[in-house]
């Protein structure tokens, strides 16, 4: 009889911000709430770590403390950002009409982000 080990990725410990996260909220004292397709994780991060996620252009600011993964956005309409691959448990992020127009202009003026 052969034993086969199945390796499962523990998303709560080993998530990749750039590929797994739909959006994140920055709280006080460096506490960041990451939101994935079917999970939410709170984690302390340094200002330098956060800045590295924002600086490469993958995440776009939608309000004072919320950033969305531009590559995971499906659509933006009526003040709501919808994400790809969320099915019936779709996660959404509210965005002001003014910020929605800014994001559309920003995304249309840049090259596509390689995933």
PDB file as gemmi writes it, atoms N, CA and C in Angstrom:
CRYST1    1.000    1.000    1.000  90.00  90.00  90.00 P 1                      
ATOM      1  N   UNK A   1       0.832  -1.176   0.000  1.00  0.00           N  
ATOM      2  CA  UNK A   1       0.000   0.000   0.000  1.00  0.00           C  
ATOM      3  C   UNK A   1       0.881   1.246   0.000  1.00  0.00           C  
ATOM      4  N   UNK A   2       0.560   2.180  -0.829  1.00  0.00           N  
ATOM      5  CA  UNK A   2       1.368   3.392  -0.967  1.00  0.00           C  
ATOM      6  C   UNK A   2       0.649   4.566  -0.306  1.00  0.00           C  
ATOM      7  N   UNK A   3       1.404   5.307   0.498  1.00  0.00           N  
ATOM      8  CA  UNK A   3       0.853   6.512   1.104  1.00  0.00           C  
ATOM      9  C   UNK A   3       1.159   7.697   0.205  1.00  0.00           C  
ATOM     10  N   UNK A   4       0.157   8.474  -0.077  1.00  0.00           N  
ATOM     11  CA  UNK A   4       0.330   9.651  -0.914  1.00  0.00           C  
ATOM     12  C   UNK A   4       0.055  10.881  -0.050  1.00  0.00           C  
ATOM     13  N   UNK A   5       1.051  11.723   0.052  1.00  0.00           N  
ATOM     14  CA  UNK A   5       0.887  12.949   0.840  1.00  0.00           C  
ATOM     15  C   UNK A   5       0.340  14.048  -0.060  1.00  0.00           C  
ATOM     16  N   UNK A   6      -0.714  14.665   0.388  1.00  0.00           N  
ATOM     17  CA  UNK A   6      -1.305  15.764  -0.357  1.00  0.00           C  
ATOM     18  C   UNK A   6      -0.863  17.054   0.304  1.00  0.00           C  
ATOM     19  N   UNK A   7      -0.215  17.893  -0.469  1.00  0.00           N  
ATOM     20  CA  UNK A   7       0.247  19.161   0.065  1.00  0.00           C  
ATOM     21  C   UNK A   7      -0.800  20.227  -0.202  1.00  0.00           C  
ATOM     22  N   UNK A   8      -1.346  20.756   0.863  1.00  0.00           N  
ATOM     23  CA  UNK A   8      -2.309  21.845   0.734  1.00  0.00           C  
ATOM     24  C   UNK A   8      -1.633  23.127   1.182  1.00  0.00           C  
ATOM     25  N   UNK A   9      -1.907  24.172   0.481  1.00  0.00           N  
ATOM     26  CA  UNK A   9      -1.357  25.468   0.811  1.00  0.00           C  
ATOM     27  C   UNK A   9      -2.211  26.106   1.900  1.00  0.00           C  
ATOM     28  N   UNK A  10      -1.610  26.439   3.019  1.00  0.00           N  
ATOM     29  CA  UNK A  10      -2.338  27.101   4.096  1.00  0.00           C  
ATOM     30  C   UNK A  10      -2.411  28.583   3.769  1.00  0.00           C  
ATOM     31  N   UNK A  11      -3.543  29.003   3.241  1.00  0.00           N  
ATOM     32  CA  UNK A  11      -3.708  30.369   2.752  1.00  0.00           C  
ATOM     33  C   UNK A  11      -3.560  31.387   3.877  1.00  0.00           C  
ATOM     34  N   UNK A  12      -3.860  31.003   5.106  1.00  0.00           N  
ATOM     35  CA  UNK A  12      -3.778  31.948   6.216  1.00  0.00           C  
ATOM     36  C   UNK A  12      -2.334  32.258   6.604  1.00  0.00           C  
ATOM     37  N   UNK A  13      -1.414  31.407   6.248  1.00  0.00           N  
ATOM     38  CA  UNK A  13      -0.018  31.647   6.565  1.00  0.00           C  
ATOM     39  C   UNK A  13       0.804  32.027   5.336  1.00  0.00           C  
ATOM     40  N   UNK A  14       0.447  31.496   4.183  1.00  0.00           N  
ATOM     41  CA  UNK A  14       1.290  31.630   2.998  1.00  0.00           C  
ATOM     42  C   UNK A  14       0.592  32.256   1.809  1.00  0.00           C  
ATOM     43  N   UNK A  15      -0.182  33.296   2.009  1.00  0.00           N  
ATOM     44  CA  UNK A  15      -0.850  33.922   0.872  1.00  0.00           C  
ATOM     45  C   UNK A  15       0.102  34.892   0.180  1.00  0.00           C  
ATOM     46  N   UNK A  16      -0.108  35.051  -1.113  1.00  0.00           N  
ATOM     47  CA  UNK A  16       0.662  35.991  -1.919  1.00  0.00           C  
ATOM     48  C   UNK A  16      -0.201  37.219  -2.146  1.00  0.00           C  
ATOM     49  N   UNK A  17       0.219  38.347  -1.629  1.00  0.00           N  
ATOM     50  CA  UNK A  17      -0.583  39.556  -1.717  1.00  0.00           C  
ATOM     51  C   UNK A  17      -0.894  39.901  -3.168  1.00  0.00           C  
ATOM     52  N   UNK A  18       0.098  39.852  -4.041  1.00  0.00           N  
ATOM     53  CA  UNK A  18      -0.084  40.281  -5.427  1.00  0.00           C  
ATOM     54  C   UNK A  18      -1.057  39.406  -6.207  1.00  0.00           C  
ATOM     55  N   UNK A  19      -1.121  38.115  -5.893  1.00  0.00           N  
ATOM     56  CA  UNK A  19      -1.951  37.210  -6.687  1.00  0.00           C  
ATOM     57  C   UNK A  19      -3.212  36.730  -5.974  1.00  0.00           C  
ATOM     58  N   UNK A  20      -3.207  36.663  -4.650  1.00  0.00           N  
ATOM     59  CA  UNK A  20      -4.338  36.105  -3.908  1.00  0.00           C  
ATOM     60  C   UNK A  20      -5.319  37.148  -3.386  1.00  0.00           C  
ATOM     61  N   UNK A  21      -4.879  38.364  -3.196  1.00  0.00           N  
ATOM     62  CA  UNK A  21      -5.683  39.367  -2.514  1.00  0.00           C  
ATOM     63  C   UNK A  21      -6.494  40.200  -3.508  1.00  0.00           C  
ATOM     64  N   UNK A  22      -7.783  40.375  -3.217  1.00  0.00           N  
ATOM     65  CA  UNK A  22      -8.658  41.222  -4.028  1.00  0.00           C  
ATOM     66  C   UNK A  22      -8.496  42.680  -3.627  1.00  0.00           C  
ATOM     67  N   UNK A  23      -8.481  42.939  -2.335  1.00  0.00           N  
ATOM     68  CA  UNK A  23      -8.292  44.296  -1.824  1.00  0.00           C  
ATOM     69  C   UNK A  23      -7.811  44.233  -0.385  1.00  0.00           C  
ATOM     70  N   UNK A  24      -7.281  45.348   0.112  1.00  0.00           N  
ATOM     71  CA  UNK A  24      -6.903  45.407   1.514  1.00  0.00           C  
ATOM     72  C   UNK A  24      -7.229  46.769   2.094  1.00  0.00           C  
ATOM     73  N   UNK A  25      -7.481  46.768   3.413  1.00  0.00           N  
ATOM     74  CA  UNK A  25      -7.764  47.981   4.165  1.00  0.00           C  
ATOM     75  C   UNK A  25      -6.641  48.197   5.163  1.00  0.00           C  
ATOM     76  N   UNK A  26      -6.140  49.411   5.239  1.00  0.00           N  
ATOM     77  CA  UNK A  26      -5.075  49.751   6.167  1.00  0.00           C  
ATOM     78  C   UNK A  26      -5.705  50.334   7.421  1.00  0.00           C  
ATOM     79  N   UNK A  27      -5.414  49.710   8.551  1.00  0.00           N  
ATOM     80  CA  UNK A  27      -5.940  50.186   9.823  1.00  0.00           C  
ATOM     81  C   UNK A  27      -4.880  50.931  10.607  1.00  0.00           C  
ATOM     82  N   UNK A  28      -5.174  51.147  11.846  1.00  0.00           N  
ATOM     83  CA  UNK A  28      -4.240  51.853  12.715  1.00  0.00           C  
ATOM     84  C   UNK A  28      -3.088  50.941  13.127  1.00  0.00           C  
ATOM     85  N   UNK A  29      -1.968  51.552  13.407  1.00  0.00           N  
ATOM     86  CA  UNK A  29      -0.793  50.862  13.924  1.00  0.00           C  
ATOM     87  C   UNK A  29      -0.288  49.740  13.015  1.00  0.00           C  
ATOM     88  N   UNK A  30      -0.441  49.915  11.726  1.00  0.00           N  
ATOM     89  CA  UNK A  30       0.088  48.949  10.766  1.00  0.00           C  
ATOM     90  C   UNK A  30      -0.705  47.673  10.614  1.00  0.00           C  
ATOM     91  N   UNK A  31      -1.909  47.607  11.174  1.00  0.00           N  
ATOM     92  CA  UNK A  31      -2.743  46.422  11.018  1.00  0.00           C  
ATOM     93  C   UNK A  31      -3.477  46.515   9.677  1.00  0.00           C  
ATOM     94  N   UNK A  32      -3.275  45.506   8.839  1.00  0.00           N  
ATOM     95  CA  UNK A  32      -3.853  45.489   7.500  1.00  0.00           C  
ATOM     96  C   UNK A  32      -4.822  44.317   7.404  1.00  0.00           C  
ATOM     97  N   UNK A  33      -5.994  44.585   6.867  1.00  0.00           N  
ATOM     98  CA  UNK A  33      -7.004  43.557   6.666  1.00  0.00           C  
ATOM     99  C   UNK A  33      -7.014  43.198   5.182  1.00  0.00           C  
ATOM    100  N   UNK A  34      -6.524  41.992   4.871  1.00  0.00           N  
ATOM    101  CA  UNK A  34      -6.464  41.505   3.495  1.00  0.00           C  
ATOM    102  C   UNK A  34      -7.730  40.705   3.203  1.00  0.00           C  
ATOM    103  N   UNK A  35      -8.310  40.929   2.020  1.00  0.00           N  
ATOM    104  CA  UNK A  35      -9.538  40.238   1.629  1.00  0.00           C  
ATOM    105  C   UNK A  35      -9.274  39.454   0.350  1.00  0.00           C  
ATOM    106  N   UNK A  36      -9.398  38.139   0.459  1.00  0.00           N  
ATOM    107  CA  UNK A  36      -9.251  37.258  -0.687  1.00  0.00           C  
ATOM    108  C   UNK A  36     -10.611  36.810  -1.169  1.00  0.00           C  
ATOM    109  N   UNK A  37     -10.600  35.845  -2.069  1.00  0.00           N  
ATOM    110  CA  UNK A  37     -11.844  35.365  -2.662  1.00  0.00           C  
ATOM    111  C   UNK A  37     -12.810  34.805  -1.624  1.00  0.00           C  
ATOM    112  N   UNK A  38     -12.303  34.029  -0.677  1.00  0.00           N  
ATOM    113  CA  UNK A  38     -13.194  33.440   0.325  1.00  0.00           C  
ATOM    114  C   UNK A  38     -12.598  33.498   1.735  1.00  0.00           C  
ATOM    115  N   UNK A  39     -11.795  34.512   2.001  1.00  0.00           N  
ATOM    116  CA  UNK A  39     -11.210  34.659   3.322  1.00  0.00           C  
ATOM    117  C   UNK A  39     -10.821  36.112   3.584  1.00  0.00           C  
ATOM    118  N   UNK A  40     -10.647  36.426   4.860  1.00  0.00           N  
ATOM    119  CA  UNK A  40     -10.154  37.723   5.314  1.00  0.00           C  
ATOM    120  C   UNK A  40      -9.055  37.444   6.333  1.00  0.00           C  
ATOM    121  N   UNK A  41      -7.944  38.151   6.208  1.00  0.00           N  
ATOM    122  CA  UNK A  41      -6.806  37.946   7.089  1.00  0.00           C  
ATOM    123  C   UNK A  41      -6.322  39.295   7.592  1.00  0.00           C  
ATOM    124  N   UNK A  42      -6.115  39.399   8.900  1.00  0.00           N  
ATOM    125  CA  UNK A  42      -5.528  40.612   9.468  1.00  0.00           C  
ATOM    126  C   UNK A  42      -4.084  40.313   9.819  1.00  0.00           C  
ATOM    127  N   UNK A  43      -3.213  41.263   9.458  1.00  0.00           N  
ATOM    128  CA  UNK A  43      -1.795  41.044   9.642  1.00  0.00           C  
ATOM    129  C   UNK A  43      -1.105  42.388   9.867  1.00  0.00           C  
ATOM    130  N   UNK A  44      -0.124  42.420  10.738  1.00  0.00           N  
ATOM    131  CA  UNK A  44       0.657  43.640  10.935  1.00  0.00           C  
ATOM    132  C   UNK A  44       1.689  43.758   9.829  1.00  0.00           C  
ATOM    133  N   UNK A  45       1.839  44.960   9.284  1.00  0.00           N  
ATOM    134  CA  UNK A  45       2.801  45.193   8.213  1.00  0.00           C  
ATOM    135  C   UNK A  45       3.511  46.512   8.463  1.00  0.00           C  
ATOM    136  N   UNK A  46       4.726  46.579   8.013  1.00  0.00           N  
ATOM    137  CA  UNK A  46       5.469  47.835   8.127  1.00  0.00           C  
ATOM    138  C   UNK A  46       5.027  48.783   7.009  1.00  0.00           C  
ATOM    139  N   UNK A  47       5.295  50.056   7.196  1.00  0.00           N  
ATOM    140  CA  UNK A  47       4.964  51.046   6.169  1.00  0.00           C  
ATOM    141  C   UNK A  47       5.718  50.757   4.881  1.00  0.00           C  
ATOM    142  N   UNK A  48       6.950  50.266   4.981  1.00  0.00           N  
ATOM    143  CA  UNK A  48       7.740  49.936   3.788  1.00  0.00           C  
ATOM    144  C   UNK A  48       7.127  48.777   3.008  1.00  0.00           C  
ATOM    145  N   UNK A  49       6.634  47.764   3.715  1.00  0.00           N  
ATOM    146  CA  UNK A  49       5.991  46.634   3.044  1.00  0.00           C  
ATOM    147  C   UNK A  49       4.741  47.093   2.302  1.00  0.00           C  
ATOM    148  N   UNK A  50       3.920  47.895   2.964  1.00  0.00           N  
ATOM    149  CA  UNK A  50       2.708  48.406   2.320  1.00  0.00           C  
ATOM    150  C   UNK A  50       3.042  49.251   1.109  1.00  0.00           C  
ATOM    151  N   UNK A  51       4.033  50.097   1.249  1.00  0.00           N  
ATOM    152  CA  UNK A  51       4.413  50.969   0.140  1.00  0.00           C  
ATOM    153  C   UNK A  51       4.892  50.160  -1.060  1.00  0.00           C  
ATOM    154  N   UNK A  52       5.551  49.041  -0.812  1.00  0.00           N  
ATOM    155  CA  UNK A  52       6.020  48.209  -1.934  1.00  0.00           C  
ATOM    156  C   UNK A  52       4.847  47.622  -2.713  1.00  0.00           C  
ATOM    157  N   UNK A  53       3.744  47.281  -2.036  1.00  0.00           N  
ATOM    158  CA  UNK A  53       2.561  46.761  -2.731  1.00  0.00           C  
ATOM    159  C   UNK A  53       1.884  47.849  -3.561  1.00  0.00           C  
ATOM    160  N   UNK A  54       1.888  49.050  -3.044  1.00  0.00           N  
ATOM    161  CA  UNK A  54       1.221  50.164  -3.714  1.00  0.00           C  
ATOM    162  C   UNK A  54       2.073  50.719  -4.852  1.00  0.00           C  
ATOM    163  N   UNK A  55       3.386  50.781  -4.646  1.00  0.00           N  
ATOM    164  CA  UNK A  55       4.288  51.428  -5.600  1.00  0.00           C  
ATOM    165  C   UNK A  55       4.355  50.724  -6.951  1.00  0.00           C  
ATOM    166  N   UNK A  56       4.180  49.409  -6.989  1.00  0.00           N  
ATOM    167  CA  UNK A  56       4.321  48.715  -8.274  1.00  0.00           C  
ATOM    168  C   UNK A  56       3.095  48.844  -9.169  1.00  0.00           C  
ATOM    169  N   UNK A  57       2.020  49.459  -8.669  1.00  0.00           N  
ATOM    170  CA  UNK A  57       0.857  49.727  -9.501  1.00  0.00           C  
ATOM    171  C   UNK A  57      -0.198  48.650  -9.527  1.00  0.00           C  
ATOM    172  N   UNK A  58       0.042  47.533  -8.866  1.00  0.00           N  
ATOM    173  CA  UNK A  58      -0.975  46.472  -8.836  1.00  0.00           C  
ATOM    174  C   UNK A  58      -2.188  46.865  -8.018  1.00  0.00           C  
ATOM    175  N   UNK A  59      -1.979  47.664  -6.983  1.00  0.00           N  
ATOM    176  CA  UNK A  59      -3.073  48.082  -6.116  1.00  0.00           C  
ATOM    177  C   UNK A  59      -3.374  49.555  -6.335  1.00  0.00           C  
ATOM    178  N   UNK A  60      -4.665  49.866  -6.435  1.00  0.00           N  
ATOM    179  CA  UNK A  60      -5.136  51.219  -6.718  1.00  0.00           C  
ATOM    180  C   UNK A  60      -5.941  51.705  -5.523  1.00  0.00           C  
ATOM    181  N   UNK A  61      -5.688  52.928  -5.108  1.00  0.00           N  
ATOM    182  CA  UNK A  61      -6.383  53.502  -3.963  1.00  0.00           C  
ATOM    183  C   UNK A  61      -7.825  53.843  -4.336  1.00  0.00           C  
ATOM    184  N   UNK A  62      -8.791  53.358  -3.522  1.00  0.00           N  
ATOM    185  CA  UNK A  62     -10.193  53.663  -3.784  1.00  0.00           C  
ATOM    186  C   UNK A  62     -10.791  54.588  -2.729  1.00  0.00           C  
ATOM    187  N   UNK A  63     -10.183  54.646  -1.573  1.00  0.00           N  
ATOM    188  CA  UNK A  63     -10.560  55.630  -0.555  1.00  0.00           C  
ATOM    189  C   UNK A  63      -9.388  55.807   0.401  1.00  0.00           C  
ATOM    190  N   UNK A  64      -9.595  56.490   1.488  1.00  0.00           N  
ATOM    191  CA  UNK A  64      -8.496  56.856   2.382  1.00  0.00           C  
ATOM    192  C   UNK A  64      -7.673  55.669   2.875  1.00  0.00           C  
ATOM    193  N   UNK A  65      -8.284  54.521   3.066  1.00  0.00           N  
ATOM    194  CA  UNK A  65      -7.540  53.389   3.615  1.00  0.00           C  
ATOM    195  C   UNK A  65      -7.764  52.068   2.875  1.00  0.00           C  
ATOM    196  N   UNK A  66      -8.314  52.093   1.679  1.00  0.00           N  
ATOM    197  CA  UNK A  66      -8.614  50.871   0.937  1.00  0.00           C  
ATOM    198  C   UNK A  66      -7.939  50.888  -0.433  1.00  0.00           C  
ATOM    199  N   UNK A  67      -7.303  49.769  -0.770  1.00  0.00           N  
ATOM    200  CA  UNK A  67      -6.622  49.596  -2.050  1.00  0.00           C  
ATOM    201  C   UNK A  67      -7.117  48.310  -2.691  1.00  0.00           C  
ATOM    202  N   UNK A  68      -7.453  48.362  -3.983  1.00  0.00           N  
ATOM    203  CA  UNK A  68      -7.935  47.175  -4.697  1.00  0.00           C  
ATOM    204  C   UNK A  68      -6.872  46.677  -5.662  1.00  0.00           C  
ATOM    205  N   UNK A  69      -6.883  45.379  -5.893  1.00  0.00           N  
ATOM    206  CA  UNK A  69      -5.968  44.745  -6.833  1.00  0.00           C  
ATOM    207  C   UNK A  69      -6.506  45.004  -8.245  1.00  0.00           C  
ATOM    208  N   UNK A  70      -5.830  45.841  -9.001  1.00  0.00           N  
ATOM    209  CA  UNK A  70      -6.299  46.233 -10.336  1.00  0.00           C  
ATOM    210  C   UNK A  70      -6.462  45.028 -11.255  1.00  0.00           C  
ATOM    211  N   UNK A  71      -5.624  44.024 -11.104  1.00  0.00           N  
ATOM    212  CA  UNK A  71      -5.702  42.841 -11.944  1.00  0.00           C  
ATOM    213  C   UNK A  71      -6.859  41.921 -11.621  1.00  0.00           C  
ATOM    214  N   UNK A  72      -7.471  42.098 -10.476  1.00  0.00           N  
ATOM    215  CA  UNK A  72      -8.591  41.250 -10.052  1.00  0.00           C  
ATOM    216  C   UNK A  72      -9.950  41.917 -10.250  1.00  0.00           C  
ATOM    217  N   UNK A  73      -9.962  43.163 -10.707  1.00  0.00           N  
ATOM    218  CA  UNK A  73     -11.225  43.870 -10.913  1.00  0.00           C  
ATOM    219  C   UNK A  73     -11.942  43.329 -12.146  1.00  0.00           C  
ATOM    220  N   UNK A  74     -13.231  43.071 -12.000  1.00  0.00           N  
ATOM    221  CA  UNK A  74     -14.052  42.631 -13.125  1.00  0.00           C  
ATOM    222  C   UNK A  74     -14.740  43.827 -13.763  1.00  0.00           C  
ATOM    223  N   UNK A  75     -15.347  44.653 -12.915  1.00  0.00           N  
ATOM    224  CA  UNK A  75     -16.048  45.826 -13.428  1.00  0.00           C  
ATOM    225  C   UNK A  75     -16.184  46.873 -12.327  1.00  0.00           C  
ATOM    226  N   UNK A  76     -16.543  48.080 -12.773  1.00  0.00           N  
ATOM    227  CA  UNK A  76     -16.772  49.199 -11.879  1.00  0.00           C  
ATOM    228  C   UNK A  76     -18.001  49.924 -12.395  1.00  0.00           C  
ATOM    229  N   UNK A  77     -19.084  49.863 -11.632  1.00  0.00           N  
ATOM    230  CA  UNK A  77     -20.283  50.568 -12.064  1.00  0.00           C  
ATOM    231  C   UNK A  77     -21.143  50.958 -10.865  1.00  0.00           C  
ATOM    232  N   UNK A  78     -21.852  52.059 -11.005  1.00  0.00           N  
ATOM    233  CA  UNK A  78     -22.750  52.558  -9.967  1.00  0.00           C  
ATOM    234  C   UNK A  78     -22.093  52.643  -8.591  1.00  0.00           C  
ATOM    235  N   UNK A  79     -20.808  53.002  -8.572  1.00  0.00           N  
ATOM    236  CA  UNK A  79     -20.115  53.181  -7.304  1.00  0.00           C  
ATOM    237  C   UNK A  79     -19.696  51.898  -6.613  1.00  0.00           C  
ATOM    238  N   UNK A  80     -19.617  50.797  -7.364  1.00  0.00           N  
ATOM    239  CA  UNK A  80     -19.233  49.504  -6.798  1.00  0.00           C  
ATOM    240  C   UNK A  80     -18.165  48.863  -7.689  1.00  0.00           C  
ATOM    241  N   UNK A  81     -17.116  48.338  -7.054  1.00  0.00           N  
ATOM    242  CA  UNK A  81     -16.102  47.563  -7.770  1.00  0.00           C  
ATOM    243  C   UNK A  81     -16.422  46.092  -7.554  1.00  0.00           C  
ATOM    244  N   UNK A  82     -16.502  45.337  -8.650  1.00  0.00           N  
ATOM    245  CA  UNK A  82     -16.767  43.898  -8.620  1.00  0.00           C  
ATOM    246  C   UNK A  82     -15.465  43.189  -8.986  1.00  0.00           C  
ATOM    247  N   UNK A  83     -15.261  41.994  -8.421  1.00  0.00           N  
ATOM    248  CA  UNK A  83     -14.022  41.256  -8.646  1.00  0.00           C  
ATOM    249  C   UNK A  83     -14.247  39.985  -9.438  1.00  0.00           C  
ATOM    250  N   UNK A  84     -13.208  39.550 -10.153  1.00  0.00           N  
ATOM    251  CA  UNK A  84     -13.239  38.322 -10.950  1.00  0.00           C  
ATOM    252  C   UNK A  84     -13.308  37.094 -10.053  1.00  0.00           C  
ATOM    253  N   UNK A  85     -13.981  36.075 -10.541  1.00  0.00           N  
ATOM    254  CA  UNK A  85     -13.940  34.761  -9.918  1.00  0.00           C  
ATOM    255  C   UNK A  85     -14.506  34.640  -8.533  1.00  0.00           C  
ATOM    256  N   UNK A  86     -15.456  35.458  -8.170  1.00  0.00           N  
ATOM    257  CA  UNK A  86     -16.005  35.390  -6.814  1.00  0.00           C  
ATOM    258  C   UNK A  86     -17.320  34.635  -6.747  1.00  0.00           C  
ATOM    259  N   UNK A  87     -17.914  34.313  -7.875  1.00  0.00           N  
ATOM    260  CA  UNK A  87     -19.141  33.526  -7.902  1.00  0.00           C  
ATOM    261  C   UNK A  87     -20.287  34.161  -7.139  1.00  0.00           C  
ATOM    262  N   UNK A  88     -21.088  33.316  -6.489  1.00  0.00           N  
ATOM    263  CA  UNK A  88     -22.272  33.811  -5.793  1.00  0.00           C  
ATOM    264  C   UNK A  88     -21.920  34.590  -4.525  1.00  0.00           C  
ATOM    265  N   UNK A  89     -20.751  34.367  -3.989  1.00  0.00           N  
ATOM    266  CA  UNK A  89     -20.300  35.074  -2.787  1.00  0.00           C  
ATOM    267  C   UNK A  89     -19.446  36.273  -3.191  1.00  0.00           C  
ATOM    268  N   UNK A  90     -19.907  37.009  -4.169  1.00  0.00           N  
ATOM    269  CA  UNK A  90     -19.142  38.105  -4.746  1.00  0.00           C  
ATOM    270  C   UNK A  90     -18.792  39.168  -3.715  1.00  0.00           C  
ATOM    271  N   UNK A  91     -17.514  39.523  -3.678  1.00  0.00           N  
ATOM    272  CA  UNK A  91     -17.070  40.616  -2.823  1.00  0.00           C  
ATOM    273  C   UNK A  91     -17.112  41.891  -3.638  1.00  0.00           C  
ATOM    274  N   UNK A  92     -17.493  42.963  -2.958  1.00  0.00           N  
ATOM    275  CA  UNK A  92     -17.612  44.254  -3.614  1.00  0.00           C  
ATOM    276  C   UNK A  92     -16.986  45.320  -2.725  1.00  0.00           C  
ATOM    277  N   UNK A  93     -16.528  46.380  -3.368  1.00  0.00           N  
ATOM    278  CA  UNK A  93     -15.970  47.517  -2.643  1.00  0.00           C  
ATOM    279  C   UNK A  93     -16.649  48.777  -3.161  1.00  0.00           C  
ATOM    280  N   UNK A  94     -17.208  49.582  -2.256  1.00  0.00           N  
ATOM    281  CA  UNK A  94     -17.816  50.848  -2.707  1.00  0.00           C  
ATOM    282  C   UNK A  94     -16.730  51.854  -3.088  1.00  0.00           C  
ATOM    283  N   UNK A  95     -17.039  52.662  -4.097  1.00  0.00           N  
ATOM    284  CA  UNK A  95     -16.105  53.690  -4.548  1.00  0.00           C  
ATOM    285  C   UNK A  95     -16.928  54.902  -4.989  1.00  0.00           C  
ATOM    286  N   UNK A  96     -16.427  56.088  -4.656  1.00  0.00           N  
ATOM    287  CA  UNK A  96     -17.157  57.293  -5.055  1.00  0.00           C  
ATOM    288  C   UNK A  96     -17.100  57.449  -6.570  1.00  0.00           C  
ATOM    289  N   UNK A  97     -18.074  58.145  -7.129  1.00  0.00           N  
ATOM    290  CA  UNK A  97     -18.105  58.372  -8.587  1.00  0.00           C  
ATOM    291  C   UNK A  97     -16.849  59.120  -9.043  1.00  0.00           C  
ATOM    292  N   UNK A  98     -16.432  60.085  -8.242  1.00  0.00           N  
ATOM    293  CA  UNK A  98     -15.233  60.864  -8.571  1.00  0.00           C  
ATOM    294  C   UNK A  98     -14.012  59.960  -8.631  1.00  0.00           C  
ATOM    295  N   UNK A  99     -13.826  59.085  -7.603  1.00  0.00           N  
ATOM    296  CA  UNK A  99     -12.683  58.165  -7.561  1.00  0.00           C  
ATOM    297  C   UNK A  99     -12.816  57.108  -8.654  1.00  0.00           C  
ATOM    298  N   UNK A 100     -14.035  56.693  -8.958  1.00  0.00           N  
ATOM    299  CA  UNK A 100     -14.270  55.710 -10.020  1.00  0.00           C  
ATOM    300  C   UNK A 100     -13.742  56.243 -11.349  1.00  0.00           C  
ATOM    301  N   UNK A 101     -14.023  57.499 -11.662  1.00  0.00           N  
ATOM    302  CA  UNK A 101     -13.513  58.103 -12.896  1.00  0.00           C  
ATOM    303  C   UNK A 101     -11.992  58.205 -12.883  1.00  0.00           C  
ATOM    304  N   UNK A 102     -11.419  58.539 -11.735  1.00  0.00           N  
ATOM    305  CA  UNK A 102      -9.958  58.611 -11.626  1.00  0.00           C  
ATOM    306  C   UNK A 102      -9.331  57.245 -11.899  1.00  0.00           C  
ATOM    307  N   UNK A 103      -9.898  56.196 -11.319  1.00  0.00           N  
ATOM    308  CA  UNK A 103      -9.371  54.840 -11.503  1.00  0.00           C  
ATOM    309  C   UNK A 103      -9.484  54.421 -12.966  1.00  0.00           C  
ATOM    310  N   UNK A 104     -10.628  54.684 -13.595  1.00  0.00           N  
ATOM    311  CA  UNK A 104     -10.789  54.343 -15.017  1.00  0.00           C  
ATOM    312  C   UNK A 104      -9.739  55.037 -15.865  1.00  0.00           C  
ATOM    313  N   UNK A 105      -9.498  56.325 -15.613  1.00  0.00           N  
ATOM    314  CA  UNK A 105      -8.483  57.067 -16.367  1.00  0.00           C  
ATOM    315  C   UNK A 105      -7.092  56.509 -16.120  1.00  0.00           C  
ATOM    316  N   UNK A 106      -6.789  56.185 -14.880  1.00  0.00           N  
ATOM    317  CA  UNK A 106      -5.483  55.630 -14.533  1.00  0.00           C  
ATOM    318  C   UNK A 106      -5.256  54.290 -15.222  1.00  0.00           C  
ATOM    319  N   UNK A 107      -6.242  53.407 -15.137  1.00  0.00           N  
ATOM    320  CA  UNK A 107      -6.101  52.069 -15.720  1.00  0.00           C  
ATOM    321  C   UNK A 107      -6.070  52.098 -17.240  1.00  0.00           C  
ATOM    322  N   UNK A 108      -6.791  53.018 -17.855  1.00  0.00           N  
ATOM    323  CA  UNK A 108      -6.792  53.089 -19.321  1.00  0.00           C  
ATOM    324  C   UNK A 108      -5.493  53.688 -19.860  1.00  0.00           C  
ATOM    325  N   UNK A 109      -4.784  54.435 -19.045  1.00  0.00           N  
ATOM    326  CA  UNK A 109      -3.557  55.082 -19.518  1.00  0.00           C  
ATOM    327  C   UNK A 109      -2.302  54.250 -19.292  1.00  0.00           C  
ATOM    328  N   UNK A 110      -2.401  53.144 -18.595  1.00  0.00           N  
ATOM    329  CA  UNK A 110      -1.203  52.346 -18.337  1.00  0.00           C  
ATOM    330  C   UNK A 110      -1.218  51.040 -19.115  1.00  0.00           C  
ATOM    331  N   UNK A 111      -0.041  50.433 -19.182  1.00  0.00           N  
ATOM    332  CA  UNK A 111       0.081  49.143 -19.837  1.00  0.00           C  
ATOM    333  C   UNK A 111      -0.570  48.081 -18.962  1.00  0.00           C  
ATOM    334  N   UNK A 112      -1.059  46.999 -19.558  1.00  0.00           N  
ATOM    335  CA  UNK A 112      -1.647  45.913 -18.757  1.00  0.00           C  
ATOM    336  C   UNK A 112      -0.616  45.341 -17.785  1.00  0.00           C  
ATOM    337  N   UNK A 113      -1.086  44.941 -16.612  1.00  0.00           N  
ATOM    338  CA  UNK A 113      -0.226  44.359 -15.603  1.00  0.00           C  
ATOM    339  C   UNK A 113      -0.122  42.870 -15.873  1.00  0.00           C  
ATOM    340  N   UNK A 114       1.093  42.364 -15.952  1.00  0.00           N  
ATOM    341  CA  UNK A 114       1.294  40.937 -16.187  1.00  0.00           C  
ATOM    342  C   UNK A 114       1.013  40.173 -14.911  1.00  0.00           C  
ATOM    343  N   UNK A 115       0.206  39.135 -15.028  1.00  0.00           N  
ATOM    344  CA  UNK A 115      -0.116  38.303 -13.845  1.00  0.00           C  
ATOM    345  C   UNK A 115       0.491  36.950 -13.982  1.00  0.00           C  
TER     346      UNK A 115                                                      
END                                                                             
